[in-house]
Every structure is written in structure tokens, then in C-alpha cells.
Amino acid sequence: MKYIPHNYQTYATDRIIGQKECALLLEMGLGKTVCTLTAINELVYDRFEITRVLVIAPKRVALDTWMTETEKWDHLNHLKISRVLGTVKERKSALHTEADIYVINRENVTWLVDECRQNWMFDMIVIDELSSFKSNKAKRFKSLKQVRPLVSRIVGLTGTPSPNGLMDLWSQIYLLDRGERLGKTIGGYRARYFSPLKQNGHIVYSWGPKQGAEDAIYKKLEDLCVSMKAKDYLELPEMTVNDIHVSLDTLTLQKYQELEKEKILELDGTQVTALTAATVYNKLLQMANGFLYDDNKEPIQLHNEKAEALKEIMEAAQGKPVLVFYNYRQDYKHLKKIFKSLKPRTLETQNDIQDWNAGRIPLLLAQPASMGHGLNLQTGGHIIVWYGLNWSLELYQQANARLYRQGQTEHVVIHRLIAKGTVDEEVINRLESKGQSQESLMEAVKAKIRKYKAA
């Protein structure tokens, strides 16, 4: 296929070519991959500035997306890609295969650095989904930090650079500019731009930006980041978010509150214990959905309120395909049983994707973490149901974008099932507040592309 880039894509490609450190904060559907590959092609074959490129990506994207894009576009067909995936033997073999681009999943970054530390072969790195390097304590960040000085060019790609707030930015930006803009250490970054929100003595549990910090951070990143929002460049469908509140029965709500307060609960002689705050929240999310894993990891079914709400949605859909996002394996088993007559499916093979896009799957059950990147499902349906909510803004946005994207011809409806008086309500509030912070960042570093507008 002949590639005729949009003006904004030409701008993005030129930024990658023109600066050795670059972050493309492009929302879903704007073509981050083809923009980057076009830049790589010029840098390798026209300018002779680089020889080998390392692409670090989510596993599904590493397996398929980069290879598919080179095969799709005529001007990229000659690019050779080696996928450094699979067993250790397979990865080593892929590293010794002559190629222009080597694609590896982010879980194997530490292995790669250890394997190639003495003979680093890449002069350019592309981090696909840069936000997955938001933790400065993660092994993948520490490993990549070690070889960053050996790389002459680096590009970070993401649509959600600060999924949990501005604190997430430091490690991502450090990998790009080695501390030039936001400082050499996370401690220095915190001290300059943040103040403690919750603390006990010298122990700080959470931080919040100081007055004026957001603007100051955004100003620092203007020359590094290219930010584009899909709504400014694509013809997106209409979208409605419909919150459906369900009520738990009195006994279940009492049990919920007991676990929330005491962190230990007894159900029909079976004990359920939650020792940490994270575990408590996880248990409370389970109870909001309708079940609870006991201390032996056996599920105890508590209520069917969300399942009943989903039945009403399915009835109102009148046979139109519905995509349901769940969090827990027990939710999946429960929904498979309740909606057995509809023969619900998951996406496991390419054939499943084809069947969904052909409208042959009335009920598709999906775990958000497995659906976030690289799937175009907009032709198969326009109804989404969040059966179980999660804290990740990135997963939430990416999952919705499987249907809410260019090429969708229907009005997208996103139903969110929320159990009243439970942690579900807090999750919604947190997602919306994170979204506001994300919006601020995207706006602050928005691309200036006037000179590329059509005459």
C-alpha cells in the first residue's frame, strides 16, 4: 500500500529525524508506528546515521504490530525485522540474525542488557509504550539506564505519558534525556516540584504537585515532546459513557464494610484475610463484582447484581455484539456460565478477531491487560461494558480505544457497572482525576504544526 502521510504524521516523522531525543505523545489511531518506521527508514537508508534499531514493546505488539506495519506500506517493505522473542535459544538466534530493527518485549529488557552489555549493537532505541517505564525502581528501567549512554538516538511512544500523575514522568523522561530537563534523580525531581500530601514523621506516603509545578514541568518538556490528540486530527465517532449503579443487599454490604474496616472476614466458616492496603482494595473490588477469593484462593459467590445488570444490557442490545471487560478469572467463569446460551468467547487466535469484526460473536469477554494495544476491533461492535473496574487509566483508555477509534461507524456506548457504596465509586473518581492530569500534559506539549498545514 502506498503511504500518503497526513500533515501531522509528516510533522511527527520530521521531529524524530530532526532531534536525537524525542517523545511522541500521540493518542491511539494517529499512527505512531508508521511515523517512527518512516523516520527509521530515512535515518538508515538515506542519511546513514544509524545501523541497528532496538524496539521495546508490549509482547503482543512486539509479536505482530511492527512486522505488520513494514509489510503493509510499500516504502517500508525492504526493512528487515528480527523478533527477539521466545526461549533463550530463540532470542539469541534472533540477535544474530542480520536485520535493521530488532523487536523485544519489555519483560526481556534486563536479559538483553545482560546479554549484550559488552558488545552493545544498537545505536537507536524506540520504546513503544514509554509509560511502561514509569517506575524508577523497576529492573527494566535500571537495565536500560545502564546502556542509555551507548545510544545516540532514542524515541519514546505513548498516548498516556502520566497515567497515575506527574510523578510518573521522571523515569520516562530520564531515559530520553538522561536527566537534562527534570533532573538527575527522582529525589531531586520530587523536592523541586512536589510536596508531601500524607506522611508519618519522615515517611511520606503520597505527594502532590506544588503550586505552579505543572506549568513548570510542561515548559521543561516542550522541546522534547510532540503531543497530539486524536480528536484534533481524526474523525472519531460519538461516545456516551453510561454509569449503571447496582445496589448490594444489606448482608453483603455489611460483610463488605466489615472487611474494609477489620481486614479480616469470616464467610460460612471460611476465613478471608487482607493484610495490606493493596490486598484490601483488591478484595473489595472482588466483592463489588460479586465474589471473594478465600485464603485458599477458592471463590465464594456473594451476589449477582452486576450479572443481572449485564443481562439487561444484553437484552437491550437486541443481538448486537457486546464487549465486556472483566478483571478476575472468577468473573470470567461466572459470566461464561450465566451467558452459556450466547457462547461467549475470548480473543485467542486471529480467527477470533476475524469473527468479532465480522459480527459473529454476540458476547466477547476480555481482560483489559490483554486487549490494550495493537487490536483493531471497531468494525465488530460499538457497545462496551466494564463489568469490573481497575485503577489503571492507561488500561482503561487503551481498552476503550479498541472500539472508540477511527473507522467506527456507530455511536460508541460505554457502560460502567458500579456497585453503590463500594470501592467502585472511588475507582471512577480516581480515573477521572488522572484523566484531568493527563489532559493537562497533552495540552501543554501539543504539537505546533502550522507550517505543515495544507496550502
Long-range contacts (C-beta under 8 A, 24 or more apart in sequence): 1-72, 1-73, 1-74, 2-73, 2-74, 2-75, 3-34, 3-38, 3-73, 3-74, 3-75, 3-76, 5-31, 5-34, 5-35, 5-38, 6-31, 6-233, 7-449, 7-452, 7-453, 7-454, 8-228, 8-233, 8-447, 8-449, 8-452, 9-34, 9-35, 9-38, 10-452, 11-226, 11-447, 11-449, 11-452, 12-226, 12-228, 12-447, 13-38, 13-39, 13-42, 14-39, 15-226, 15-447, 16-155, 17-42, 17-43, 17-47, 19-223, 19-224, 20-152, 20-153, 20-154, 21-153, 21-154, 21-176, 21-177, 21-224, 22-154, 22-155, 22-156, 22-176, 22-224, 22-225, 22-226, 23-130, 23-155, 23-156, 23-157, 23-158, 23-161, 23-172, 23-173, 23-176, 23-221, 23-224, 23-225, 23-226, 24-155, 24-156, 24-157, 24-158, 24-225, 24-226, 25-158, 25-159, 25-161, 25-225, 25-226, 25-227, 25-228, 25-441, 25-442, 25-445, 26-157, 26-159, 26-226, 26-227, 26-228, 27-159, 27-228, 27-229, 27-230, 27-442, 28-159, 28-230, 28-397, 28-398, 28-401, 28-405, 29-230, 29-234, 29-236, 29-401, 29-405, 29-406, 30-228, 30-230, 30-233, 30-234, 32-128, 32-157, 32-159, 33-65, 33-66, 33-69, 33-128, 33-157, 34-69, 34-73, 34-76, 36-126, 36-155, 36-157, 37-66, 37-69, 37-70, 37-73, 37-76, 37-79, 38-75, 38-76, 39-155, 40-79, 40-100, 40-101, 40-124, 40-126, 41-75, 41-76, 41-79, 43-124, 43-153, 44-79, 44-100, 45-78, 49-152, 49-153, 50-123, 50-124, 50-152, 50-153, 51-123, 52-99, 52-100, 52-101, 52-102, 52-121, 52-122, 52-123, 52-124, 53-100, 53-101, 53-102, 53-122, 53-123, 53-124, 53-125, 53-126, 54-101, 54-102, 54-104, 54-112, 54-122, 54-124, 54-125, 54-126, 55-101, 55-102, 55-103, 55-104, 55-125, 55-126, 55-128, 56-104, 56-105, 56-106, 56-109, 56-125, 56-126, 56-127, 56-128, 56-144, 57-103, 57-104, 57-105, 57-106, 57-128, 57-129, 58-105, 58-106, 58-128, 58-129, 58-132, 58-372, 58-373, 58-374, 59-85, 59-105, 59-106, 59-107, 60-370, 60-373, 60-374, 60-375, 61-128, 61-129, 61-373, 61-374, 62-103, 62-104, 62-105, 62-128, 63-105, 64-374, 65-128, 65-373, 65-374, 66-101, 66-103, 66-128, 67-103, 70-101, 84-108, 84-112, 91-115, 95-121, 106-132, 106-133, 106-140, 107-140, 109-139, 109-140, 109-143, 109-144, 110-139, 110-140, 110-143, 112-143, 113-143, 113-144, 113-146, 113-147, 114-143, 116-147, 117-146, 117-147, 120-147, 120-150, 122-150, 122-151, 123-151, 123-152, 123-153, 124-151, 124-152, 124-153, 124-154, 124-155, 125-151, 125-153, 125-154, 125-155, 126-154, 126-155, 126-156, 126-157, 127-154, 127-155, 127-156, 127-157, 127-175, 128-157, 129-157, 129-158, 129-373, 130-156, 130-157, 130-158, 130-161, 130-172, 130-175, 131-158, 131-160, 131-161, 131-162, 131-163, 131-168, 131-172, 131-394, 133-171, 133-172, 133-175, 134-162, 134-163, 134-164, 134-168, 134-169, 134-171, 134-172, 135-171, 136-170, 136-171, 136-174, 136-186, 141-171, 141-175, 144-175, 145-174, 145-175, 148-175, 148-178, 149-178, 159-397, 159-398, 160-393, 160-394, 160-397, 160-398, 160-438, 161-225, 161-438, 161-441, 161-442, 162-437, 162-438, 162-441, 163-392, 163-393, 163-394, 163-434, 163-438, 164-392, 164-393, 164-434, 165-434, 165-437, 166-193, 166-194, 166-209, 166-213, 166-214, 166-217, 166-437, 166-441, 167-194, 167-207, 169-217, 169-221, 169-441, 173-221, 173-224, 176-224, 177-224, 181-220, 181-221, 181-224, 182-217, 182-220, 193-217, 214-440, 214-444, 215-444, 218-440, 218-441, 218-444, 218-445, 219-444, 221-444, 221-445, 222-444, 222-445, 224-445, 225-445, 226-445, 226-447, 227-441, 227-442, 227-443, 227-444, 227-445, 227-446, 227-447, 228-446, 228-447, 229-442, 229-446, 230-405, 230-406, 234-405, 234-406, 235-406, 236-404, 236-405, 236-406, 236-408, 237-382, 237-404, 237-408, 237-409, 237-410, 237-411, 237-412, 238-411, 238-412, 239-404, 239-411, 239-412, 239-413, 239-414, 240-411, 240-412, 240-413, 240-414, 241-414, 241-416, 242-413, 242-414, 242-415, 242-416, 243-415, 243-416, 243-418, 243-428, 244-309, 244-313, 244-415, 244-416, 244-417, 244-418, 245-418, 245-419, 245-420, 246-305, 246-306, 246-308, 246-309, 246-417, 246-418, 246-419, 246-420, 247-305, 247-419, 247-420, 248-288, 248-303, 248-305, 248-419, 248-420, 248-421, 248-422, 249-303, 252-287, 252-302, 252-303, 253-421, 255-287, 255-302, 256-284, 256-287, 256-288, 256-421, 256-422, 259-283, 259-284, 259-287, 260-284, 265-292, 267-292, 267-294, 267-300, 267-302, 268-300, 270-294, 270-295, 270-296, 270-298, 270-300, 271-295, 272-300, 281-423, 284-422, 284-423, 285-327, 285-388, 285-389, 285-390, 285-423, 285-424, 285-427, 286-328, 286-330, 287-422, 288-388, 288-419, 288-422, 288-423, 288-424, 289-326, 289-327, 289-328, 289-331, 289-387, 289-388, 289-419, 290-331, 290-334, 291-328, 291-330, 291-331, 291-334, 293-330, 299-330, 299-333, 301-334, 304-338, 305-419, 306-387, 306-417, 306-419, 307-334, 307-335, 307-338, 309-417, 310-335, 310-339, 310-385, 310-387, 310-417, 311-338, 313-383, 313-385, 313-415, 314-339, 314-342, 314-362, 314-363, 317-383, 319-362, 320-362, 320-381, 320-382, 320-383, 321-356, 321-359, 321-361, 321-362, 321-363, 321-364, 321-380, 321-381, 321-383, 322-362, 322-363, 322-364, 322-381, 322-383, 322-384, 322-385, 323-364, 323-366, 323-377, 323-381, 323-383, 323-384, 323-385, 323-402, 323-403, 324-363, 324-364, 324-365, 324-366, 324-384, 324-385, 324-387, 325-366, 325-367, 325-368, 325-371, 325-384, 325-385, 325-386, 325-387, 325-388, 325-399, 326-365, 326-366, 326-367, 326-387, 326-388, 327-367, 327-368, 327-387, 327-388, 327-389, 327-390, 328-388, 331-387, 331-388, 332-365, 332-367, 335-363, 335-365, 335-387, 336-365, 339-363, 347-371, 347-375, 353-377, 356-380, 356-381, 366-399, 368-392, 368-395, 368-396, 368-398, 368-399, 369-395, 371-398, 371-399, 371-402, 372-398, 372-399, 373-398, 375-402, 376-402, 376-405, 376-407, 377-402, 377-403, 378-402, 378-403, 378-404, 378-405, 378-406, 378-407, 378-408, 379-407, 379-408, 379-409, 381-410, 382-408, 382-410, 382-411, 382-412, 382-413, 383-412, 383-413, 383-415, 384-412, 384-413, 384-414, 384-415, 385-414, 385-415, 385-416, 385-417, 386-414, 386-415, 386-416, 386-417, 387-417, 389-416, 389-418, 389-424, 389-427, 389-428, 389-431, 390-427, 391-427, 391-430, 391-431, 393-431, 393-434, 393-435, 393-438, 396-431, 397-435
